[in-house]
Each structure stands twice: as C-alpha cells, then as structure tokens.
C-alpha cells in the first residue's frame, strides 16, 4: 500500500470503529489488524490515540463541510428546501448504515465532552461552524420570504442542529429512522412555518 | 436501619454512578472504583460479581428514579404544565451539575448500543417506556388543547425527547447553558405549549 493510502485506510476504518463503539472502546490493535497495517506505521502518523481521534474528527468534518456545500449552496433550490434536502439526504445515509453509526461528532460530543478538553474544544468549534452554515441559509430564506422575519436565524439554527443530533441519537438507539422523520416533519410542518 | 454491608453497597453504587456519568461506562474500571471508594478490591467483589453487575444495578436505579420523577412531574397537574415542568426539570438538573455528565441515559444508550447486548436492550426498553410516558401526557394535553393537535402524539413525543437529548449534548460540548435554553424555548413555540 502506498503511504498515503495507508493513512487513508487507518482513518476510514477508525471512523467506522469509533462511530460504532465510541472512542474509549475503540482498540487501535483491532483496527490496525483490520487495516493490515503494522503498529509502527500507526505511530509514524499519530503521536497517540488522542491525536488519531482528533484526525478522525477533522477528516469527518471536512467531508461534512463538502456535503453542506453541495446542499446548502444549491442555488437552484429555495433556501429552506436546501436545509430539507440536506437533512433528508443525511437520513438516507444513516438508514443505509442500519442506523448503527449515528453521527460521529454527536456521539463523541456525548462521550468526550467531559473527558478530554482537546476533543471538546474541537467539537465545539465544528458545531459552531455547522450552526453558522444553517443560520446563513435561514437568513437567505428570510430575505426571500421563505420564513418569518421574526425568527432569529442563530437561535433557529441552534435548534435545528441540536434537535437533529438528538434525533440521530434516538435513531441509533431505536434502530429506526422514525425520530429523524418526525423531526423533519415537525420542523418544516410547524417550527419554520 | 441499614446494616454496615448495605451502607458499603450503597457507597459503591453512588461512586460508580458518578464515575459512569462523567467518565462513561466503558472507561470506568474496577480500579477506578477501588480508588474512588477507597475500598479494597476484594470488598467490591464481595458485593458485586464485577463491573457488569454494578452497571446493571446502577442503570436500574437511575431508570427507576427517573420514572418516579416523571410521575411526580406529570401526575395530578394540568398536562401542559406537566410538559413544561419536564423541560424546566432538564435544564435545572443540568444547571446544577454545570453540564458535567449530561444525560446518563443518552450516554448509556450510546455506549451500550452495538457493544453490550444486555444493556442495549435495557436502554432500548428505557427509551421506549420514556417515549410512552411522554406520549401519554402529550395525548392528555392534546385532549385539553394545551398543545398543538395537528400532529400525532408520538411524533410530538419524539421531538420533545430528541430536542432534550440534542440540547443537553450541545450544552455539554459548549459548556454553556444557552444551546439547551434556546432549544427549549423553540420547542415550546413549536409545540404551541400552553402552561
């Protein structure tokens, strides 16, 4: 395997293990075995398990940003529908995984917020970015009359992100997409109306 | 009066609960419990066969306690007021802890799903029962038009619980009460809750 691919593979499998089991229960040995990578290579790329976890978060956030770009910047679609398309696409992806994985960052938020300050501040920063992306979309919706001018975009964005993360967590536990479906129904059927 | 053995057992459970809540179930080891209780390992094993046995009792205790609290919040009051009390209770509880530890049920559910079958089932049942209790108070509120009636009671119950879970998680990450507060305010408006 080329070096670049080794790193990619460690991160890919690491993302999978952490999504399914959480960070604490993820064993570096097990994931290296699955990747067919010797332990020395791991420590060539990462100083510690913590560094590895942070790299997985960064990688996830990067891909997430790309999806936000695709859906929220879609100029063919009304701003509110951009948000709806994004959430519905996320729901499809989660169902494809049998709802087993949930949202990597939401899971880590619950697991790590009080255990590791580097994780916490990293997650905090990323969630804030996401929230701002939703807020921006809501402001565009207001400008085009898609939602009431009385709605505070920052507050609504916080509600959407938090409620959505909660719904994904519920879906993981229930092994059913129902909480996500209900969230989308209520959000667009009433909250944003 | 409790015997000395009962006191010791209680102490182990109290300390374990605190550790599970802040460190997580997985990351808490028997050695952590030995250190935090100041007891000898043998003493812990005299009372419990191992970590799973402690987790089992702690989970059952917190679940029982939580449902008792729900009954207290909902029974004999106007259902709109009951639902609002639930929202306020969540915020107050987390303000007391300074958003450390967050929701022990959310944590447990997350850690147990896909890793431990027995506890995954326990948590699955807990969330189903919790949803059922919230749905039942939502139905009562709908019958008295204290909450919107154009959506079904199960969907509203799901939204209430998801928003609480997500709001607590976000507040824990930000170490700031505002995300949860914001979520609860928006939730009240969304539900058209009268209380």
Interface residues (C-beta under 8 A of the other chain):
Chain A: X20 X21 X22 X24 X25 X100 X102 X106 X107 X109 X110 X111 X113 X114 X115 X120 X123 X124 X127 X128 X155 X156 X158 X159 X161 X162 X163 X164 X165 X166 X167 X169 X170 X172 X173 X174 X175 X178 X179 X182 X183 X185 X186 X189 X190 X191
Chain B: X22 X23 X24 X26 X27 X100 X101 X102 X103 X106 X107 X109 X110 X111 X113 X114 X115 X123 X124 X127 X128 X148 X150 X151 X154 X155 X156 X158 X159 X161 X162 X163 X164 X165 X166 X167 X169 X170 X172 X173 X174 X175 X178 X179 X180 X182 X183 X185 X186 X187 X189 X190 X192
